[in-house]
Amino acid sequence: MTKFSQYNFNDAINKSLKEIHFDEPTPVQEAVISLVNKKKDIIVQSETGSGKTHAFLLPILNAITKNQNVQALIATPSRELAYQIYEDTQNILKNYPEEYNAFIFVGGADRERQKRKLSAHQPQIAIGTPGRLWDLIRENDLHVENVERFVVDEADMTLDMGFLNDIDHIAAKMPDNHEMLVFSATIPQKLEPFLKKYMRGPKRIELKNSSVIAKNVDNWLMFTHGRDKKELIYQLMTLGSPYMALIFANTKKTVDEIYEYLKAKGLKVARIHGGLTPRERKRVMKQVENMEYQFVVATDLAARGIDINGVSHVINAEIPDDLEFFIHRVGRTGRNKMSGTAITLYAPGEEHKVADIEHLGIKFKPKELKNGEIVDGYDRDRRNDRHATQEKLDTKLVGFVKKQKVKRKPGYKKKIKQAISTEKRQQRKIKNRQEMRKQRDARRKNGK
């Protein structure tokens, strides 16, 4: 079994790793660190929460020198993730005997102040969001002509949020021999032209999870029966005693509604979404990290942009439109092999959305809330099959079935089966005739 001590990191890094209780590398760290040391271009596709940040940070920080040039540039699409990487960097650098500088540049911060800081001296490590990084590079405040390593983190999210052009401009300003490290949960086809443009024979690493949802996560599915989801969420949160619960919704409006409802019920709850000011979001995140809140309501920005430790429960108040986000949401719990519970709520008419998630290979345990207790629920598939069979029957036949059941005549079950069988045969005949008619019409058309 590989240990971090086998990588020949400097003493300062080894001390920092010991302080944060890092002993053994995760699979992605084991696959990546040696390649970064060899200065190879790499494309890494790995699940959320797999330890990608330290996979590139550790070898980069081990190689930095006192040279007052920007030696590594790390671009990430969200401010929250940029701050997270910055904090991880500082936690590793704090045991260095000499001072090394890591600066963070994100939108919403005072750009003039950032410019003054850069005019005094350039950092060895620059971390930031693509738009702000490009602004500073374009105006010749941040110098990247000597960058040795360029990290593009969460590349698929960078593409989705429209930042790829900024990344393209940044990469064009760098020396030809710089090493590029691309990390992403998925590699969309639209990303491939960019990768081919700037990467030289990259090594592709794809680490697939043995199961889409970690085995230590209970993945529950709860039907709302048309009830108010806010009330149901409140009952779920107060029924047990979650250590930390993340509640996800699709829109800022819904996040605000759930937040206000839970707050009015007396719960100490925080909210995180793009509508908050950068200062407010940073403050809330700091309070969450300090465990000042037990409940956090968020949009998918939090699923991809922040890392909250100790999440015991995830509740999907709404099923996300982009099913990739479902995986990222549920991936917030069950971290570091701890147990977790993910609860997905679905309303009448949303069965097809649940089926779409199941097509990803995700299995649910149906649950219900009854008399203040969570109990096993109905088998949704069996119920749907029963409804689907009935919906396919002729309207008259449905009436016949109901009538026979009510009258309870002798042999009524046999009569129902015969009627259904007859109906199905007739439907097949009609379908066959329609198909033959289509083929005949097609032959006539082709013969003209």
C-alpha positions as CSV (number, residue, x, y, z in Angstrom):
1,M,0.0,0.0,0.0
2,T,1.4,3.4,-1.1
3,K,2.2,6.0,1.6
4,F,2.8,9.7,1.1
5,S,6.2,9.2,2.7
6,Q,7.3,7.3,-0.4
7,Y,7.0,10.4,-2.7
8,N,10.1,12.1,-1.3
9,F,8.2,15.3,-0.6
10,N,10.2,17.9,1.3
11,D,10.0,18.0,5.1
12,A,7.6,20.9,5.2
13,I,5.0,19.1,3.1
14,N,5.4,15.9,5.1
15,K,4.8,17.8,8.3
16,S,1.7,19.5,6.8
17,L,0.3,16.2,5.6
18,K,0.8,14.7,9.1
19,E,-1.1,17.7,10.6
20,I,-4.1,17.2,8.3
21,H,-4.0,13.4,8.9
22,F,-3.1,12.5,5.3
23,D,-1.3,9.2,5.3
24,E,-2.2,7.2,2.2
25,P,-3.0,8.8,-1.2
26,T,-6.3,8.3,-2.8
27,P,-6.4,6.4,-6.2
28,V,-6.4,9.7,-8.2
29,Q,-3.5,11.0,-6.1
30,E,-1.6,7.8,-6.6
31,A,-2.2,8.0,-10.4
32,V,-1.4,11.7,-10.9
33,I,1.4,12.7,-8.6
34,S,4.2,10.7,-10.4
35,L,3.0,12.0,-13.8
36,V,3.1,15.7,-12.6
37,N,6.6,15.1,-11.2
38,K,7.6,13.9,-14.7
39,K,6.1,17.1,-16.2
40,K,3.5,15.2,-18.3
41,D,0.4,16.8,-19.7
42,I,-2.5,15.0,-18.2
43,I,-6.3,14.9,-18.5
44,V,-7.9,13.4,-15.4
45,Q,-11.5,12.3,-15.2
46,S,-12.4,11.4,-11.6
47,E,-15.5,11.5,-9.4
48,T,-16.3,14.3,-7.0
49,G,-14.6,14.1,-3.7
50,S,-11.8,11.9,-5.0
51,G,-8.9,14.1,-3.8
52,K,-8.1,15.8,-7.1
53,T,-7.0,19.0,-5.4
54,H,-4.1,17.5,-3.5
55,A,-3.2,15.4,-6.5
56,F,-1.9,18.5,-8.3
57,L,-1.1,20.7,-5.3
58,L,1.4,18.5,-3.6
59,P,3.8,17.9,-6.5
60,I,3.4,21.6,-7.6
61,L,4.2,22.9,-4.1
62,N,7.1,20.5,-3.8
63,A,8.7,21.9,-6.9
64,I,8.3,25.7,-6.4
65,T,11.4,27.8,-5.9
66,K,12.2,31.2,-4.5
67,N,12.2,32.7,-8.0
68,Q,9.8,35.6,-8.0
69,N,7.9,34.5,-11.0
70,V,4.5,32.9,-11.3
71,Q,5.4,29.3,-11.6
72,A,1.9,27.7,-11.4
73,L,-1.5,29.1,-12.4
74,I,-4.6,27.3,-11.1
75,A,-8.0,28.3,-12.8
76,T,-11.3,27.1,-11.4
77,P,-14.8,28.2,-12.4
78,S,-16.3,29.1,-9.0
79,R,-15.1,31.5,-6.3
80,E,-15.9,29.0,-3.6
81,L,-13.7,26.4,-5.2
82,A,-10.9,28.9,-5.7
83,Y,-11.0,29.8,-2.0
84,Q,-11.0,26.1,-1.1
85,I,-7.9,25.5,-3.2
86,Y,-6.3,28.6,-1.7
87,E,-7.0,27.4,1.8
88,D,-5.5,23.9,1.0
89,T,-2.4,25.6,-0.5
90,Q,-1.9,27.7,2.7
91,N,-2.3,24.6,4.9
92,I,0.6,23.0,3.0
93,L,2.8,26.1,2.8
94,K,2.5,27.1,6.5
95,N,5.3,24.8,7.5
96,Y,7.8,26.1,4.9
97,P,10.8,27.7,6.7
98,E,10.8,30.5,4.0
99,E,7.8,32.5,2.8
100,Y,6.2,31.5,-0.5
101,N,3.4,33.5,-1.9
102,A,0.1,32.1,-3.1
103,F,-2.4,34.8,-4.2
104,I,-6.1,34.4,-5.0
105,F,-7.9,36.4,-7.7
106,V,-11.7,36.1,-8.0
107,G,-14.5,38.3,-9.3
108,G,-16.3,40.4,-6.8
109,A,-13.0,41.3,-5.0
110,D,-11.3,44.7,-5.3
111,R,-9.4,44.6,-8.6
112,E,-7.4,47.8,-7.9
113,R,-6.2,46.3,-4.7
114,Q,-5.2,43.1,-6.5
115,K,-3.3,45.2,-9.0
116,R,-1.4,47.1,-6.3
117,K,-0.5,43.8,-4.7
118,L,0.9,42.4,-8.0
119,S,2.8,45.6,-8.7
120,A,4.7,45.0,-5.4
121,H,5.6,41.4,-6.3
122,Q,4.4,38.4,-8.3
123,P,3.3,35.2,-6.4
124,Q,4.8,31.8,-7.1
125,I,1.3,30.4,-7.1
126,A,-1.7,32.2,-8.6
127,I,-5.2,30.8,-8.0
128,G,-8.5,32.3,-9.4
129,T,-11.5,32.3,-11.6
130,P,-10.9,32.5,-15.3
131,G,-12.5,35.9,-15.9
132,R,-10.5,37.7,-13.2
133,L,-7.3,35.9,-14.1
134,W,-7.6,36.9,-17.8
135,D,-8.4,40.5,-16.9
136,L,-5.2,40.8,-14.8
137,I,-3.1,39.0,-17.5
138,R,-4.5,41.0,-20.4
139,E,-3.7,44.3,-18.5
140,N,-0.2,43.0,-17.8
141,D,-0.7,43.0,-14.1
142,L,-0.3,39.2,-13.7
143,H,2.8,37.9,-15.6
144,V,2.4,34.3,-16.9
145,E,5.3,34.2,-19.4
146,N,7.3,31.9,-17.1
147,V,4.5,29.7,-15.9
148,E,5.6,26.1,-15.7
149,R,2.3,24.4,-14.8
150,F,-1.3,25.5,-15.7
151,V,-4.1,23.7,-13.9
152,V,-7.6,23.8,-15.3
153,D,-9.8,22.4,-12.5
154,E,-13.5,21.4,-13.0
155,A,-13.1,21.7,-16.8
156,D,-16.6,20.6,-17.6
157,M,-18.1,23.2,-15.3
158,T,-15.7,25.8,-16.8
159,L,-17.2,24.9,-20.2
160,D,-20.8,25.0,-18.9
161,M,-20.4,28.4,-17.3
162,G,-18.9,30.0,-20.5
163,F,-15.4,30.5,-19.2
164,L,-13.6,28.4,-21.9
165,N,-12.7,31.4,-24.0
166,D,-11.0,33.0,-21.0
167,I,-9.0,29.8,-20.5
168,D,-8.1,29.8,-24.2
169,H,-6.8,33.4,-24.0
170,I,-4.8,32.6,-20.8
171,A,-3.2,29.5,-22.3
172,A,-2.2,31.4,-25.4
173,K,-0.1,33.8,-23.2
174,M,1.9,31.0,-21.7
175,P,5.3,29.6,-22.8
176,D,5.0,26.7,-25.3
177,N,6.7,24.2,-23.0
178,H,4.3,24.7,-20.0
179,E,2.7,21.6,-18.5
180,M,-1.1,21.5,-18.6
181,L,-3.1,19.6,-16.0
182,V,-6.9,19.3,-16.7
183,F,-9.2,17.8,-14.1
184,S,-12.9,17.2,-14.6
185,A,-15.7,14.9,-13.5
186,T,-16.7,14.4,-17.1
187,I,-15.0,15.3,-20.4
188,P,-17.6,16.7,-22.8
189,Q,-17.1,16.4,-26.5
190,K,-17.1,20.3,-26.8
191,L,-14.0,20.3,-24.6
192,E,-11.9,18.2,-26.9
193,P,-10.9,20.9,-29.5
194,F,-9.4,23.0,-26.6
195,L,-7.5,20.0,-25.2
196,K,-6.0,19.2,-28.7
197,K,-5.0,22.8,-29.2
198,Y,-2.9,23.2,-26.1
199,M,-1.9,19.7,-24.9
200,R,1.0,17.7,-26.2
201,G,0.3,13.9,-26.2
202,P,-1.6,14.1,-22.9
203,K,-1.9,11.1,-20.6
204,R,-5.6,10.4,-20.0
205,I,-6.5,9.0,-16.6
206,E,-10.1,7.9,-16.0
207,L,-10.9,6.6,-12.5
208,K,-14.4,5.1,-12.4
209,N,-16.2,4.5,-9.2
210,S,-17.2,0.9,-8.7
211,S,-20.7,2.2,-8.1
212,V,-22.2,5.5,-9.0
213,I,-23.3,6.1,-5.4
214,A,-20.8,5.2,-2.6
215,K,-21.8,2.0,-0.8
216,N,-21.7,3.7,2.5
217,V,-24.5,6.1,1.4
218,D,-28.2,5.1,2.0
219,N,-29.9,6.4,-1.1
220,W,-33.6,6.9,-0.3
221,L,-36.5,7.9,-2.6
222,M,-39.6,9.5,-1.1
223,F,-42.9,10.3,-2.8
224,T,-44.4,13.5,-1.6
225,H,-48.0,12.5,-2.3
226,G,-48.6,16.1,-3.3
227,R,-47.6,17.4,0.1
228,D,-45.7,20.7,0.6
229,K,-42.0,19.7,0.2
230,K,-40.9,22.4,2.7
231,E,-43.0,20.8,5.4
232,L,-41.7,17.4,4.5
233,I,-38.1,18.6,4.6
234,Y,-38.7,20.2,8.1
235,Q,-40.1,16.9,9.4
236,L,-37.1,14.9,8.0
237,M,-34.6,17.4,9.5
238,T,-36.2,17.3,13.0
239,L,-37.0,13.6,13.0
240,G,-33.4,12.5,13.3
241,S,-30.4,14.4,14.4
242,P,-28.2,15.1,11.3
243,Y,-24.7,16.2,12.0
244,M,-24.8,18.4,8.9
245,A,-27.5,18.5,6.3
246,L,-27.3,19.9,2.8
247,I,-30.6,20.6,1.0
248,F,-30.4,21.2,-2.7
249,A,-32.9,23.0,-5.0
250,N,-32.6,24.0,-8.7
251,T,-33.2,27.7,-8.4
252,K,-32.3,30.6,-6.2
253,K,-36.0,31.3,-5.7
254,T,-36.7,27.8,-4.3
255,V,-33.6,28.0,-2.1
256,D,-34.9,31.2,-0.6
257,E,-38.4,29.7,0.0
258,I,-37.0,26.7,1.8
259,Y,-34.5,28.8,3.7
260,E,-37.2,31.2,4.9
261,Y,-39.6,28.3,5.8
262,L,-37.0,26.4,7.9
263,K,-35.8,29.7,9.5
264,A,-39.4,30.6,10.5
265,K,-39.7,27.1,12.1
266,G,-36.8,27.9,14.4
267,L,-34.0,26.0,12.7
268,K,-30.5,27.7,12.4
269,V,-30.1,27.4,8.6
270,A,-27.8,29.0,6.1
271,R,-28.3,29.5,2.3
272,I,-25.8,29.6,-0.5
273,H,-26.5,30.6,-4.1
274,G,-25.3,32.9,-6.8
275,G,-27.6,35.7,-5.8
276,L,-25.7,36.5,-2.6
277,T,-22.8,39.0,-2.8
278,P,-19.3,37.5,-2.8
279,R,-18.7,38.9,0.6
280,E,-21.9,37.4,2.0
281,R,-21.2,34.0,0.4
282,K,-17.6,34.0,1.8
283,R,-18.9,34.9,5.3
284,V,-21.6,32.1,5.2
285,M,-19.1,29.6,4.0
286,K,-16.8,30.4,6.8
287,Q,-19.6,30.1,9.3
288,V,-20.6,26.7,7.8
289,E,-17.0,25.5,8.1
290,N,-17.0,26.6,11.7
291,M,-20.1,24.4,12.3
292,E,-22.2,27.4,13.2
293,Y,-25.0,26.0,11.0
294,Q,-26.5,22.5,11.0
295,F,-28.6,23.0,7.9
296,V,-27.5,24.5,4.6
297,V,-29.9,25.2,1.6
298,A,-28.0,25.6,-1.7
299,T,-28.2,25.5,-5.5
300,D,-25.9,23.3,-7.5
301,L,-23.2,25.9,-7.3
302,A,-22.4,24.4,-3.9
303,A,-22.4,20.9,-5.3
304,R,-19.5,21.6,-7.6
305,G,-17.9,24.7,-6.0
306,I,-17.5,24.0,-2.3
307,D,-16.4,21.3,0.0
308,I,-18.2,21.0,3.3
309,N,-16.8,18.5,5.7
310,G,-19.0,16.2,7.9
311,V,-22.2,16.2,5.7
312,S,-24.3,13.4,7.1
313,H,-27.5,14.1,5.0
314,V,-28.2,15.3,1.6
315,I,-31.8,16.2,0.6
316,N,-32.7,16.7,-3.0
317,A,-35.8,19.0,-2.7
318,E,-35.9,18.9,-6.5
319,I,-34.5,16.5,-9.0
320,P,-31.9,18.5,-11.0
321,D,-32.4,19.1,-14.7
322,D,-28.8,18.0,-15.4
323,L,-28.5,14.5,-13.9
324,E,-24.8,14.9,-13.5
325,F,-25.6,17.3,-10.7
326,F,-27.5,14.5,-8.9
327,I,-24.2,12.6,-8.6
328,H,-22.4,15.6,-7.4
329,R,-25.0,16.4,-4.8
330,V,-25.1,13.0,-3.3
331,G,-21.3,12.9,-3.4
332,R,-21.3,15.6,-0.7
333,T,-22.1,12.9,1.9
334,G,-20.4,9.7,2.7
335,R,-17.0,11.3,2.4
336,N,-13.9,9.6,3.8
337,K,-15.7,6.3,4.1
338,M,-18.2,7.7,6.7
339,S,-21.8,6.8,6.5
340,G,-24.3,9.2,4.9
341,T,-27.9,9.4,3.8
342,A,-29.2,10.9,0.6
343,I,-33.0,11.6,0.3
344,T,-34.6,12.5,-3.0
345,L,-38.1,13.9,-3.0
346,Y,-40.3,13.5,-6.0
347,A,-43.8,14.8,-6.7
348,P,-46.7,13.3,-8.7
349,G,-45.8,13.3,-12.4
350,E,-42.1,13.2,-11.8
351,E,-41.7,9.4,-12.1
352,H,-39.9,9.8,-15.4
353,K,-37.2,11.9,-13.8
354,V,-36.6,9.1,-11.2
355,A,-36.4,6.6,-14.1
356,D,-33.8,8.8,-15.8
357,I,-31.6,8.7,-12.7
358,E,-32.0,4.9,-12.4
359,H,-30.8,4.6,-16.0
360,L,-27.4,5.9,-14.7
361,G,-27.1,2.8,-12.7
362,I,-28.4,4.4,-9.4
363,K,-30.6,2.3,-7.2
364,F,-33.0,3.8,-4.7
365,K,-34.6,2.4,-1.5
366,P,-38.3,3.6,-1.4
367,K,-39.2,5.2,1.9
368,E,-42.2,6.9,3.4
369,L,-42.8,9.1,6.4
370,K,-45.7,7.7,8.5
371,N,-46.7,8.6,12.0
372,G,-43.5,10.4,12.7
373,E,-41.3,7.4,11.5
374,I,-39.4,6.6,8.3
375,V,-40.6,3.3,7.0
376,D,-40.1,1.3,3.8
377,G,-42.2,2.6,0.9
378,Y,-43.9,1.0,-2.1
379,D,-42.0,-0.6,-5.0
380,R,-42.4,2.3,-7.4
381,D,-41.7,0.2,-10.5
382,R,-44.3,-2.4,-9.6
383,R,-46.9,0.3,-9.0
384,N,-46.0,2.0,-12.3
385,D,-46.2,-1.3,-14.2
386,R,-49.7,-1.8,-12.8
387,H,-50.8,1.7,-13.8
388,A,-49.1,1.4,-17.2
389,T,-51.0,-1.9,-18.0
390,Q,-54.3,-0.3,-17.1
391,E,-53.6,2.8,-19.2
392,K,-53.0,0.8,-22.3
393,L,-56.4,-0.9,-22.1
394,D,-59.3,0.4,-24.1
395,T,-61.6,2.7,-22.1
396,K,-64.5,0.3,-22.4
397,L,-62.3,-2.5,-21.2
398,V,-61.2,-0.6,-18.1
399,G,-64.9,-0.1,-17.3
400,F,-65.4,-3.8,-17.8
401,V,-62.6,-4.7,-15.4
402,K,-63.9,-2.3,-12.7
403,K,-67.5,-3.7,-13.2
404,Q,-66.4,-7.3,-12.9
405,K,-64.4,-6.6,-9.8
406,V,-67.3,-4.9,-8.1
407,K,-69.9,-7.5,-9.0
408,R,-67.5,-10.4,-7.9
409,K,-69.2,-12.8,-10.3
410,P,-67.9,-16.4,-10.3
411,G,-64.9,-16.7,-12.5
412,Y,-64.5,-12.9,-12.8
413,K,-60.6,-13.1,-12.7
414,K,-60.7,-15.5,-15.6
415,K,-63.0,-13.2,-17.5
416,I,-60.8,-10.2,-16.9
417,K,-57.7,-12.1,-18.2
418,Q,-59.6,-13.3,-21.3
419,A,-60.8,-9.8,-22.0
420,I,-57.3,-8.3,-21.6
421,S,-55.9,-11.1,-23.8
422,T,-58.5,-10.4,-26.5
423,E,-57.9,-6.7,-26.4
424,K,-54.1,-7.2,-26.8
425,R,-54.6,-9.5,-29.8
426,Q,-56.8,-6.9,-31.5
427,Q,-54.3,-4.2,-30.8
428,R,-51.5,-6.3,-32.3
429,K,-53.7,-6.9,-35.4
430,I,-54.3,-3.2,-35.8
431,K,-50.6,-2.4,-35.4
432,N,-49.6,-5.1,-38.0
433,R,-52.2,-3.8,-40.5
434,Q,-50.9,-0.2,-40.0
435,E,-47.3,-1.4,-40.5
436,M,-48.2,-3.3,-43.7
437,R,-50.0,-0.2,-45.0
438,K,-46.9,1.9,-44.4
439,Q,-44.7,-0.6,-46.2
440,R,-47.1,-0.7,-49.2
441,D,-47.2,3.0,-49.4
442,A,-43.4,3.2,-49.2
443,R,-43.1,0.7,-52.1
444,R,-45.5,2.7,-54.2
445,K,-43.7,5.9,-53.5
446,N,-40.3,4.4,-54.4
447,G,-41.7,2.9,-57.6
448,K,-42.8,6.3,-59.0
